[in-house]
Amino acid sequence: MRLVRDALGDDAIIVATREEEGGVRLTAAIDDVEQPLPPPPSSHEPEQEPPAYGHGGRSWRREPEIDIVDLISDTLTRHGTPAGICDRLLNTIATYDTGDPVEALSGALDSIFTFKPLPHGRAPRPFMLIGPPGAGKTLTVAKLAARATLGGRKVGVITTDTVRAGGVDQLAAFTKLLKLKLLAVEDTDALADALGVQRGVEQVLIDSAGRNPFDPDDMNDLGDLLNAADLEPVLVLPAGCDAAEAAEVGSAFRELGARRLLLTRLDMTRRLGSLLAIAYEARLSFSDISATPQVAEGLSALDPESLARLLLPSSVQHATRSAKQTGTFS
């Protein structure tokens, strides 16, 4: 109380306290009474910084704290996040007692969404990458194959994209560099045979042709391939789509068994509300993201904190780190 009154005056009151590692955080305010304004600084005396006080190696300053709910609300609106998702996230954040926007947003994301990155090592089932045309499936298969190969793991690569002009050649160019054999199959029987020879590998990666999620024939053909063996379909979608449209696409592919969502083109997208809409409406787990066209640089696993950092402006994250270092927060 002495430190608070030394800083804010005799009418200061403690609003709340919270024990933290290494000390106690105080929230204080000035009681609602009229206070005479302090005299202006003398022209002969330079203005001084507000006093800093320390306890247990910590210091704090009288600076206004960030309104976390307002800040994150503005961030989600800027990303074009659907209103229902915004409300759920903000209602959750309002229950937290933290001055760190990354911590608040990542906690809220973790309470609403699930995160299941693709394994680096042995996978129990082959992965078939599915999605609409142009989503980046072939490049993603190449990245996954490169990640496994550079990690010293054996990987098998199969493509069912034999109709699109250059579909096989594009992936073959990557597998040749990695000294991997690419198997191209045209139907369910050939796919089953190709999987049968993939013994001794830790991961099997299957590329598929782009499918129109609103075309029943396209989706039936894809469903037949998925039923040819015990496969796990992984939905690949580009970032930056319309939120409502993307959610419908995600829901269509979920009906074929997709449970993980892998996102591409993060380097070309600034508004990420559609990412949240897809995962929320289609009940998909975030897995990995691709933010570069370079195969060797691969993919990044997505978790609540990394997703929060993608959403929050870098200026806010920098200000938060600086505040923690100087003690503006606790």
C-alpha positions as CSV (number, residue, x, y, z in Angstrom):
1,M,0.0,0.0,0.0
2,R,2.9,2.3,0.7
3,L,4.4,1.8,-2.7
4,V,0.9,2.4,-4.3
5,R,0.4,5.6,-2.4
6,D,3.9,6.8,-3.1
7,A,3.1,6.4,-6.8
8,L,-0.5,7.5,-7.0
9,G,-1.1,9.6,-3.9
10,D,-2.9,9.2,-0.6
11,D,-6.3,8.6,-2.3
12,A,-5.0,5.5,-4.1
13,I,-6.8,2.2,-3.5
14,I,-5.9,-1.4,-4.3
15,V,-8.5,-2.8,-6.6
16,A,-7.1,-6.4,-7.0
17,T,-4.0,-8.5,-6.1
18,R,-2.7,-11.6,-7.7
19,E,0.3,-13.8,-6.7
20,E,2.7,-14.5,-9.5
21,E,6.1,-16.2,-9.7
22,G,8.6,-13.9,-8.0
23,G,6.1,-11.4,-6.5
24,V,2.6,-10.0,-6.3
25,R,0.8,-8.0,-9.0
26,L,-1.3,-5.1,-7.8
27,T,-4.0,-3.3,-9.7
28,A,-4.6,0.1,-8.2
29,A,-6.7,3.2,-8.9
30,I,-7.3,6.7,-7.6
31,D,-10.4,7.1,-5.5
32,D,-13.1,9.3,-7.1
33,V,-12.2,12.6,-5.4
34,E,-11.1,15.8,-6.8
35,Q,-7.4,16.2,-6.8
36,P,-5.5,19.4,-7.4
37,L,-3.4,19.3,-10.6
38,P,0.3,19.0,-10.0
39,P,2.3,22.2,-10.7
40,P,3.9,22.4,-14.1
41,P,7.6,21.5,-14.2
42,S,9.9,24.5,-13.8
43,S,11.5,25.7,-16.9
44,H,14.8,25.2,-15.2
45,E,14.2,21.6,-14.2
46,P,13.9,18.8,-16.9
47,E,10.9,16.5,-16.8
48,Q,11.7,13.2,-15.1
49,E,10.6,9.7,-15.9
50,P,7.8,8.3,-13.6
51,P,9.4,6.5,-10.6
52,A,9.9,2.7,-10.9
53,Y,9.6,0.5,-7.9
54,G,11.1,-2.9,-7.4
55,H,10.3,-5.9,-5.2
56,G,11.9,-9.3,-5.5
57,G,13.8,-8.2,-8.6
58,R,10.6,-6.9,-10.3
59,S,9.7,-3.3,-11.3
60,W,6.6,-1.6,-12.4
61,R,5.6,1.8,-13.8
62,R,2.5,3.8,-13.8
63,E,1.5,3.2,-17.4
64,P,-1.9,2.3,-18.8
65,E,-2.3,-1.4,-19.5
66,I,-3.6,-2.7,-22.8
67,D,-7.3,-3.5,-22.9
68,I,-6.9,-7.1,-24.0
69,V,-10.5,-7.7,-25.0
70,D,-10.7,-4.6,-27.1
71,L,-7.4,-5.3,-28.8
72,I,-8.2,-8.8,-29.7
73,S,-11.7,-7.8,-30.8
74,D,-10.1,-5.4,-33.2
75,T,-7.7,-8.0,-34.4
76,L,-10.4,-10.6,-35.1
77,T,-12.5,-8.1,-36.9
78,R,-9.6,-7.0,-39.1
79,H,-9.1,-10.7,-40.1
80,G,-12.8,-11.0,-41.1
81,T,-13.5,-13.6,-38.4
82,P,-17.2,-14.6,-38.3
83,A,-19.2,-13.0,-35.5
84,G,-20.1,-16.2,-33.7
85,I,-16.4,-17.2,-33.4
86,C,-15.5,-13.7,-32.3
87,D,-18.1,-13.9,-29.5
88,R,-16.9,-17.2,-28.2
89,L,-13.2,-16.2,-28.2
90,L,-13.9,-12.8,-26.5
91,N,-16.2,-14.3,-23.9
92,T,-13.5,-16.7,-23.0
93,I,-10.8,-14.0,-22.9
94,A,-12.9,-11.8,-20.6
95,T,-12.5,-14.5,-17.9
96,Y,-8.7,-14.4,-18.0
97,D,-6.5,-12.3,-15.8
98,T,-3.6,-11.5,-18.0
99,G,-2.0,-8.6,-19.6
100,D,-0.4,-10.6,-22.4
101,P,-2.5,-10.6,-25.7
102,V,-0.7,-13.7,-27.0
103,E,-1.3,-15.6,-23.8
104,A,-5.0,-14.6,-23.7
105,L,-5.7,-15.4,-27.4
106,S,-3.8,-18.6,-27.4
107,G,-5.7,-19.8,-24.3
108,A,-9.0,-18.9,-25.9
109,L,-8.0,-20.7,-29.2
110,D,-7.0,-23.8,-27.2
111,S,-10.4,-23.9,-25.5
112,I,-12.3,-23.8,-28.8
113,F,-10.1,-25.5,-31.4
114,T,-8.0,-28.7,-31.5
115,F,-4.5,-29.1,-32.8
116,K,-3.0,-32.3,-34.3
117,P,0.2,-31.7,-36.3
118,L,1.3,-34.4,-38.7
119,P,3.9,-36.7,-37.2
120,H,7.5,-36.5,-38.2
121,G,8.1,-40.1,-37.6
122,R,6.2,-43.3,-38.1
123,A,2.5,-42.9,-39.0
124,P,0.0,-45.6,-38.3
125,R,-1.9,-45.1,-41.6
126,P,-1.0,-43.7,-45.0
127,F,-1.9,-40.0,-45.5
128,M,-3.9,-39.0,-48.6
129,L,-3.9,-35.3,-49.2
130,I,-7.3,-34.1,-50.5
131,G,-8.8,-30.8,-51.4
132,P,-10.0,-28.6,-54.3
133,P,-7.9,-27.9,-57.4
134,G,-5.0,-25.5,-56.8
135,A,-4.9,-25.9,-53.0
136,G,-1.3,-27.0,-53.0
137,K,-1.5,-30.7,-52.4
138,T,1.3,-31.8,-54.7
139,L,3.7,-29.3,-53.3
140,T,2.7,-30.3,-49.8
141,V,3.4,-34.0,-50.5
142,A,6.8,-32.9,-51.8
143,K,7.5,-31.0,-48.5
144,L,6.4,-33.9,-46.3
145,A,8.5,-36.3,-48.3
146,A,11.5,-33.9,-48.0
147,R,11.0,-33.6,-44.3
148,A,10.9,-37.3,-43.8
149,T,13.9,-38.0,-46.1
150,L,16.1,-35.3,-44.6
151,G,15.2,-36.6,-41.2
152,G,16.6,-40.0,-42.1
153,R,13.2,-41.7,-42.4
154,K,11.9,-44.0,-45.1
155,V,8.9,-42.6,-47.0
156,G,6.8,-43.9,-49.9
157,V,5.1,-41.6,-52.3
158,I,2.1,-42.4,-54.5
159,T,0.1,-40.1,-56.8
160,T,-3.5,-40.7,-58.1
161,D,-3.4,-37.4,-60.0
162,T,-2.9,-38.9,-63.4
163,V,-5.4,-36.9,-65.4
164,R,-4.2,-33.4,-64.8
165,A,-1.6,-32.3,-67.4
166,G,1.8,-32.4,-65.7
167,G,0.4,-33.7,-62.4
168,V,2.7,-36.7,-62.3
169,D,5.7,-34.9,-63.8
170,Q,5.5,-32.2,-61.2
171,L,5.7,-34.6,-58.3
172,A,8.2,-36.8,-60.1
173,A,10.6,-33.9,-60.4
174,F,10.6,-33.6,-56.6
175,T,10.9,-37.3,-55.8
176,K,13.8,-37.7,-58.2
177,L,15.7,-35.1,-56.3
178,L,15.0,-36.9,-53.1
179,K,15.9,-40.3,-54.7
180,L,12.5,-41.6,-54.1
181,K,10.4,-43.9,-56.4
182,L,7.1,-42.4,-57.3
183,L,4.2,-44.8,-58.0
184,A,1.4,-43.5,-60.2
185,V,-2.0,-45.2,-59.9
186,E,-5.2,-44.7,-61.8
187,D,-7.9,-46.6,-59.9
188,T,-8.7,-48.2,-56.5
189,D,-7.2,-51.6,-57.4
190,A,-3.9,-50.1,-58.5
191,L,-3.9,-48.0,-55.3
192,A,-4.4,-51.1,-53.1
193,D,-1.5,-52.8,-55.0
194,A,0.8,-49.8,-54.6
195,L,0.1,-49.7,-50.9
196,G,0.8,-53.4,-50.6
197,V,4.4,-52.9,-51.7
198,Q,5.1,-50.1,-49.3
199,R,6.7,-52.3,-46.7
200,G,9.4,-51.0,-44.3
201,V,8.5,-47.3,-44.8
202,E,7.6,-45.1,-41.9
203,Q,5.2,-42.9,-43.8
204,V,3.2,-43.3,-47.0
205,L,2.1,-40.1,-48.7
206,I,-0.6,-40.0,-51.4
207,D,-1.3,-37.1,-53.7
208,S,-4.7,-36.8,-55.2
209,A,-6.3,-34.9,-58.0
210,G,-8.2,-31.7,-57.0
211,R,-11.9,-32.3,-56.5
212,N,-14.9,-30.0,-56.7
213,P,-16.6,-30.3,-53.3
214,F,-19.9,-29.4,-54.8
215,D,-19.8,-32.0,-57.6
216,P,-21.3,-35.4,-56.4
217,D,-19.4,-37.3,-59.1
218,D,-16.0,-35.8,-58.1
219,M,-16.7,-36.6,-54.4
220,N,-17.9,-40.1,-55.1
221,D,-14.7,-40.9,-57.1
222,L,-12.6,-39.5,-54.2
223,G,-14.6,-41.5,-51.7
224,D,-13.9,-44.7,-53.7
225,L,-10.1,-44.1,-53.5
226,L,-10.3,-43.4,-49.8
227,N,-12.2,-46.7,-49.3
228,A,-9.6,-48.7,-51.2
229,A,-7.5,-49.1,-48.0
230,D,-7.2,-47.8,-44.4
231,L,-6.2,-44.3,-45.2
232,E,-6.3,-41.0,-43.3
233,P,-7.5,-38.1,-45.5
234,V,-5.9,-34.7,-44.7
235,L,-7.7,-31.7,-46.1
236,V,-5.4,-29.1,-47.8
237,L,-6.8,-25.6,-48.3
238,P,-5.3,-22.3,-49.2
239,A,-5.6,-19.4,-46.7
240,G,-7.3,-16.2,-47.8
241,C,-10.6,-17.7,-49.0
242,D,-14.1,-16.3,-48.2
243,A,-14.9,-17.4,-44.7
244,A,-18.4,-18.8,-45.4
245,E,-17.4,-20.4,-48.7
246,A,-14.3,-22.0,-47.1
247,A,-16.4,-23.4,-44.2
248,E,-18.8,-25.1,-46.7
249,V,-15.8,-26.6,-48.5
250,G,-14.3,-27.9,-45.3
251,S,-17.6,-29.5,-44.3
252,A,-17.9,-31.2,-47.6
253,F,-14.5,-32.9,-47.3
254,R,-15.2,-33.8,-43.6
255,E,-18.0,-36.0,-44.9
256,L,-15.3,-38.1,-46.6
257,G,-13.4,-38.5,-43.3
258,A,-11.1,-35.6,-43.2
259,R,-10.3,-34.6,-39.6
260,R,-7.1,-32.6,-40.0
261,L,-6.7,-29.2,-41.8
262,L,-3.4,-28.3,-43.4
263,L,-3.2,-24.7,-44.6
264,T,-1.1,-23.3,-47.5
265,R,-0.2,-19.9,-48.9
266,L,0.2,-18.2,-45.5
267,D,2.9,-16.1,-47.1
268,M,0.4,-14.6,-49.5
269,T,-2.5,-13.9,-47.0
270,R,-3.1,-11.1,-44.6
271,R,-6.6,-11.9,-43.4
272,L,-7.0,-15.2,-41.7
273,G,-10.6,-15.3,-40.5
274,S,-11.4,-18.0,-43.0
275,L,-8.9,-20.3,-41.3
276,L,-10.9,-20.1,-38.1
277,A,-14.2,-20.5,-39.9
278,I,-13.1,-23.7,-41.7
279,A,-11.9,-25.4,-38.5
280,Y,-14.9,-24.2,-36.5
281,E,-17.7,-25.0,-38.8
282,A,-16.2,-28.3,-40.2
283,R,-14.9,-29.4,-36.8
284,L,-11.4,-29.9,-38.1
285,S,-8.2,-30.0,-36.2
286,F,-5.4,-27.6,-37.2
287,S,-2.3,-29.6,-38.3
288,D,0.4,-27.7,-40.2
289,I,0.9,-24.6,-42.3
290,S,2.9,-23.8,-45.3
291,A,4.2,-20.2,-45.6
292,T,6.8,-20.6,-48.5
293,P,6.9,-22.2,-51.9
294,Q,10.4,-23.6,-51.1
295,V,10.2,-27.4,-50.7
296,A,13.3,-27.7,-48.4
297,E,11.9,-25.2,-45.9
298,G,8.9,-27.4,-45.5
299,L,6.0,-27.0,-43.1
300,S,5.4,-25.7,-39.6
301,A,3.3,-27.4,-37.0
302,L,0.4,-25.2,-35.7
303,D,-0.4,-24.9,-32.0
304,P,-2.5,-22.4,-30.1
305,E,0.4,-20.0,-29.4
306,S,1.7,-20.0,-33.0
307,L,-1.8,-19.4,-34.3
308,A,-2.3,-16.5,-31.9
309,R,1.0,-15.0,-33.1
310,L,-0.2,-15.3,-36.7
311,L,-3.3,-13.4,-35.9
312,L,-1.9,-10.7,-33.7
313,P,-0.1,-7.8,-35.3
314,S,3.7,-7.9,-34.9
315,S,3.7,-4.5,-33.3
316,V,1.5,-5.7,-30.5
317,Q,3.7,-8.7,-29.9
318,H,6.8,-6.4,-29.8
319,A,5.1,-4.0,-27.4
320,T,4.1,-6.9,-25.1
321,R,7.7,-8.3,-25.1
322,S,9.1,-4.8,-24.3
323,A,6.5,-4.3,-21.5
324,K,7.5,-7.6,-19.9
325,Q,11.1,-6.7,-20.0
326,T,10.6,-3.3,-18.4
327,G,8.0,-4.3,-16.0
328,T,5.0,-2.4,-17.5
329,F,3.0,-5.6,-17.0
330,S,3.9,-7.9,-14.2
